[in-house]
Amino acid sequence: MGGDMTLANLIHVQHLKEKLDKKERLTVIDVRFDLTDETYGYKVYQEGHIPTAIYLDLNKDLSRPVSKHGGKHPLPDLASFVDILGKHGINHHTKIVVYDDGRDMTAARLWWMLQAIGHRKVSILDGGLTAWKEAGLSLETRLPKQKPTVYKAKQTYRHTINIEELKEKLKNKAAILVDSRSKARYLGKIEPLYHKAGHIPGAKNYFWKDVFTDYGQYKSKAMLKQHFKQLPKDTPIIVSCGSGVSACPNIFALKKAGYDQIYLYPGGYSDWISYEDHRVETKEE
């Protein structure tokens, strides 16, 4: 576990359009992805993306290969991640805008990863590509070329917690665990991805999609403060999901609502149930 995260920065589509028109130096990253169709993201990127945008893949670029433990989307080791950034012309001073389809999880995952290694100049495009297209803004199919550079990370991933730390914190009631999955999955009524249904004992449910408006933008600070009002600000909050991806919109929203002690359990529920002796709960907590 480690210190505070920086601000939850959003950028409006028109603001991004102005920056691109002025040819400001920034890197736009498309991270669209579908957990049920791993070919979707790059396919739709090739069909049309925000001008100058590069593509990073959740499985190939933002995760390392799956092993017995660690969950279904374990964080890549730091050397691999910064190597990918450098190959795309990104260094630790680069201004970055990340986007997905809007009301989605992958832009927040990359935002979290960048901030966790100390990258300050990163924003999420509010409403994602959906908002961009609804504003009537153009797409391109050209694949940009970048001049490779070296990314020098300021730190290794911070604001994470591993399974042993999680168990210790829960045992001592020293933190609050948030499960970001849907209510039905939290209660064990359905489980489309894993062999065991339910949730980590002690977890409270805050569905990640509830931090967005019906139009796909993040809710206002006032609305998010109301949404999370039952969570104290003086207690560490550990945010979990299935595999460390959909937890990230909740982390972004908590940060926007004024919370500071926020940590990601990257392995999530898929890591928890990879240990046969770990109990799961199916009741509301």
MOPESUL-V42558 format. One line per field, one symbol per residue. ss: DSSP state (@ for helix, = for strand, . for the rest). phi: phi as a letter, one per 20 degrees, with the letter a starting at -180 (. if undefined). Layout:
ss->???
phi->???
This chain:
ss->.........==.@@@@@@@@@.....====...=..=..@@@@@@@@.=....==......................@@@@@@@@@@........====......@@@@@@@@@@@.....====..@@@@@@@.....=...................=..@@@@@@@@@...=====...@@@@............==...==..@@@@=.....=..@@@@@@@........=====......@@@@@@@@@@.....===...@@@@@.......==....
phi->.bgfeefeedcfgfffgffffelffbdececgacfebfeggffffffrbfgmfeccegfeddbdgfcgconecffffgfffffffffemddfdffccdbcfnlcdfffffgfgfffdneeecceffnmfgfgffemeedcdfefddegbdedffafgdmdbeffffffffgelebdddeeffgffgemfcbfdcecepbfgnfdecffffedffenefffgffffffdgfefeecgdddcbebndfffgffgffffeoedecceeffmgffgefdfeefcdcdfc
